[in-house]
Amino acid sequence: MMTNNFDKFIKPGVIDLIVIGDEDALEDMFNHYDKFIKNLCTKYLYNNGVVYKHFDEDKEQSLKILLVNAVKKFKY
């Protein structure tokens, strides 16, 4: 069975630290999910047989904001 890096859990306690406002924990969370977020924000466009890779920076920021807002709602 093949595993990918997207299914690994974030380090224990990081979410608790984010809820109380720890900026380093927030950065750890972004680093942990960076590859997954970048994958969601990348599109491949085809034009006359040529492949163009497009990265949507606005979507990346929106996903990060959604992630932070969701984590801050956690109760511990």
Sequence and secondary structure as in RCSB ss.txt:
>XXXX:A:sequence
MMTNNFDKFIKPGVIDLIVIGDEDALEDMFNHYDKFIKNLCTKYLYNNGVVYKHFDEDKEQSLKILLVNAVKKFK
Y
>XXXX:A:secstr
    GGGS   TTHHHHHHTT HHHHHHHHHHHHHHHHHHTEEEEEETTEEEEEE HHHHHHHHHHHHHHHHT  
 
